[in-house]
């Protein structure tokens, strides 16, 4: 059997990053910058008020006190968005709203709650420091500053910064389009009546959600156990997806290994199937299909096997498609609260619950590759090395936190 690392290396050796494209900000969520984004203007672009209040000359309020307030006439009002050239002359004030352009001559803003809130004139009972409640142009970002570096994945905060910096579009590698294919005549759509011998299909829902969580755009597809139908579906999807992920039909020597039957020796595909020294998820396949040599990951059909396989091989493939170094699988030690067993020669990924403080991990009951119940409760995978067949309670085990 191949080591886990060997199969991952096989996948990453074939994946090529997607070509960068100019993307509008609404289409850029989940994309990865292909070049640094630089501020084309200062942020904020002009001096403005950080409070609702009054723009003043600080010197006019130097003597203000509770028992000797200073009253100034309100010469004008500047709401946010007002582009007029307003000036504050000494001995007057201008009512101003948060974010509004600071009037010429003003060197401080007094928050309205520190005044009587007057409209014709305003009373001030304490002095104010120069620069108080003023946001200066470029305080946040100076012109020419690198806003975001190449390789940054664009989430809500990053898109907000690009928009605030005046970028209507960016050069980025788009979120990979991933077609998830579930196979098997036994599968029924959730919500439909179930008959004996059928199960509700869950893998494509799970894998599509995992793709989205990893930064891709997922579509779900279903096929039965007809190799020709599976091959036709893969051929169609390979022309309009960046990655195909199949689930089921790759077991070792099974009579209905429809994915292996469809892709082995197929004219459109260059595939290889392997045993990987892991549990769950031993049967794996990888290759390319279609005229664009679209990568194809073929995962086992048992849901826990498919989940672990995607975590180990699918997430790195999505990273590579966006030109990123694959996210490392980080292990941390935690004390087992119960004993665990593992087959010789295979690396086990057991489902567990990592304590909030990270000190202990509790193996869950129900470690079968078909048992979704334990998987849904798990927040971590307990890693048992290939050469280890048993670990006792109290031993330190390597643990991977699940996203």
N, C-alpha and C positions, 0 to 999 in steps of 0.2 A: 504493500500500500504506500501511496505517496504521502509525505508529510504535508500538513496544512500549508506551511510556507511555500512548498514547491508548487502546489496548485495555485496559490495566490500569485506567485511569480509568473506562472504560465498565463494567467489572466492579464496581469499588468503589462506583460511584454507585448501584448497585441493591441491593447487600448491606445488610441491616439486622441489627443485633445480635440474638441470641436473647434471649428473655425470661428474666430471672433466676428461679431456683427455689431452694427450700430443699433442700439435698442433704446426706444423711448422708456421713460422712467416707469410707466405703468406695466411695461413688458419686462422690466429688468429685475423684478423680485426673484431671488434665488439664483440670479446670474452671477458670474465671477468676473471682476474687472480684468481686462486684458491689457490695460495701460493705466498708469497713474492718472488720477483726476485732480486737476489743479484749479485753485480758486481764481476765477477770472475777474473778480471784484472783491473788495473787502466785505466782511460780514460782521456786524451789520454794515450796509452800504453808506449810512449817514449817521451823524450824531442824533440820538433820539432819547425820549424819556422812558425810564423803566417803571414809572408810576403814573397814575392819575394824580394831578396836582397843579402846581403853579411854577412856571419858568420865571426865574428872578435873577437879579444881580445880588450875589451873596453879600456884598458890602452894604446893601440897603437894609439888611436884617441883622447887622452886627450887634446892634444894641437891643434887639428884641428880647423881652422877658415876660413872664406871666403877669407881673404887676405893671409892665410897661410895654404892651404890645405895639407892633408897628402895623399900620394899615396902609395898603397900597391899592391904587385903582387898577381894575382889571381892564387892560387895553384891548385884548383880543382873546380869541379862543382857537386852539389848534387841535382838531381831532386827528386820529390816525388816518393817513391817506391824503391829508391836505398838503398840496405841493406849493402853496403860496410862500413867498419870501417874507416872512414875518420877522419883525425886530422888537426886542424888548429894550426900551429906553430906561436909563436910570430913574428910579422913583416910581416905576410901574411894574406890573407883572402880567403874565399871559397865562390863562388857563390852558392846560395841556393834558392830553390823554396818553395812556400807555402806548408806546411805539410810534408816537407822532414825531415829526421832524422838529428838532430843537431850534427855537427861534435864534436868530443872530443876536449877539450881545448877552444872552443868558449864560451863566456859568454854574447854575445849580437848579434843581427842581425840588420843591417842597411838597411832600405827599399831602393829599387833600385832608387826610385824617389828622394832620398836625396843624390845621387851620380851622377857620369857622366855615369854610366852604362857600364863601360869598361869590356872587356872580358880577355885581357892579364894582365891588371892592372886596378885598380879602384881608383878614386880620391874622398876623403871625406873632406867636408868643415865645419864639425861641430862635436863635441864630441857626444858620445852615452853612455847612462847609462847602467850599468850591468843589465842583464835580459830583456833588451828592445826587444820586438817582439819575445819573446820565449814563447811557450806553454810548461809548465813543465808536466811531467808524473803525472797523477792523479789530475791535476788542476780542471778538470770537475767533476770526480767521483773517489774517492779512492777505492782501492780493499776492498771488504767486505761490501761496502755501499749498503743499500737497494735501488735499482733502482726504483722499483714500489711495492706498497703494495698490499696484497690480497684484492680483491674487485675492483681493478682498471679496468675500461673498456678500451680496447685497441683500440686507434685511431692511426692516422698517426705518431704523435710525440712520442707516447709511443712505437710503433713498431720500430721506428728509434732508440730510446734509447736502446731497447733490442738488436737490431742488432749491434749497435755500441759497446755494452757491451759484445758481443760474444755469445749471446743466439740464437741458431738456432731454438729452440723450447721452449715452455713454458707449464706449467700445468695450464689449464684454462677451464672454463665452456664455451662451444661453443655458438655462436649465435643461439637462438632457431629457429627451423624449423617450420614455421607457414603456414598452408594450409588455404587459404581464399576461401570460397565457396559462390557464388551468386546463388540465387534460383529465379525461376519465368519464366513461359512460355512467358511473355511479353518482355523479354530481348533480344536485338540484339547486336552483336559485333560492337563497334564503327568503322566507316569506311565502313560498309555495307549499302546497301539501306534500308530505313526505310519504313514500311507500316503502315497504320492506325491501332491503337491498340497496337503497339510495341513502346518501348523506347530503346535508346542506353544504354547499361549497363555501369555504372560508379562506383558502390560500390566496386567491387573487385579491380579495379585500385586504388581507394582512400585508401582502407584498406591495400592493399599490400604496398603502399607507406608509410602509417603510420607505418606499422610493420617495414619496413626498417629504417625509421627515429628513431624508438624506440630501434633499435639494433637487430632486428630479420632478418631472411632470409625468404622471402615470395614466395609462389607459388599461382597462381590463378586457380580457377576451377569454372565450371558452371554446374548447374542442373536445370531441369524444375520443374514441379509441380507434379511429380509422387513420392509419398512417398517411394516406394520400390527402385526406382533409387537413390533417395537422401540417403536412408539408406545404400545402397551398396557403394556409393561413400564415405560416412563418414567412413564406416567399412574399406575400402581400405586405406584411407588417415590416419586413426587413427593408423595404423601399421607402418607408416613411417614419422610421424610429431610429434612435441613436443606440439603443440597447434593447435586446429581447431577453426576457426572463421567463423560462417555462417552469412548471411545477408538476412533478409526477412523470411516470413513464420512463425512468432511467435506472430502475433497480437492476441488480446483477443477475441475469439469467431468468428474469421474469417472463412469463409467456405473453404479457400484454405491455411490453415496454414500448409504448407507441412513439415516444419522442426519439428514442434510439433507433427504432425501426424507420422513422420518417427521415432522420438526418444522417444515418450511417450510409455512406456511399451515395448520398443525394447529389445531383449535379449542381445544386445551388449552394451547397454548404461544404465547409471544411471543418469537421468536428472531431473531437477525441473525447472518449469517456474513460473515467478513471475511478479506482477505489482510493479514497483519501482516509488516512488514519485518524479518523475523528468519530465521535459519537455524541449526538446524532448527526447524520448527514454523510455517511460513507460514500454513497454513489454520487458522483459529480460529473458534469460534462461541460466543456467549453469549446468554442470555435467561432467561426464567422459564417454569415449566410448572405446571399443576395448579391446583386451587382455592386453594391457599395461596401461589401464585406462588413456588414453590421455585426458587432459582437453578440454572441448568444451564450447566456448562462443557463444551463439546464440543472435545476435543483430537484431534490427528492420531493416526493408527494406528501409524506407525513408532515403535518404542519409545523411541529417543533423543529424538525430537520430543515425545513424550508426557511424558517425564521433564523436559525443559527447560521445556516449557509449564506443567507443574504447578509447578515451582520459581518461575516468574515470575508466574503468575496464580493457581494453586491455593492456595499457602501464604498469600498476602495475603488471599484470600477467606475462608480459615479464621480468620485473625486478626480480620477484620472481623466475622464471625459471633459472635465472643466479645467484641466491643466493644473490641478492641485496635487501636492504630495498626499498620498492616502492617509486618512486619519489613523494614527497609531491605535492599536488595541492595547490600552493601558491596564496592566494588572496591578493590584495592590494586595497586600497580605491582610487576611482577616481570620480570626479564630473560628473554627467549625464548632457549632453547638451540638452537632450530632454526627455520627460516622457516615461515610460515603464509600461506595464501591465503584469500580470501573473495570472494563474488560482490558486484558493485557494487550499491549501493542496499539492502543487507540487513545487519543487525547479526548477526554470527556469534557463536555460543557454542560454542567448540571445546573438546574434552575434553583435559585436561592433568594432569600430576603436578607439584604445587607442592612445592619442596624444603622440608625441615623448617625451615630458617631463613627461608623465605619470599623468598629473594633471586632464585631462578630458577624458571622453569616450563618443563617439557618437553612439547611437544605429542605426543599419542599418535598412532600409526598407526591408520588405520581411523576416519575421521571421518564416514562415511556415517550417515544417520539411522536405519538399520536395525542398526547394528553395536554390539550390547550388550557385546561383549568389551572394547572401549576404554572404554566408560562404566563398567563394573565396576571397572576399574583407576584411573579418574580420581578425584582428590580436589579438582579445581578446574575452573572453566570459564574459558577465555581469551576475552575480549571483543574482537572486532574491529569498530570502528565502521562505519556504513553507507557512509561516503565513502572507506574504505580497502579496497583489494583485495589488498594484500600487505604483509607485515611480515618483516623480515630477522632472522636470529639476532643476538642482542645488543641488539635494540630492547627498550624497556620497554613491556610490554602491561598493560592492566587485567586483573586476575584476581579471580574470585569463588571463595572457598572453599566447598566443598560440605559440608553437614551430615553 
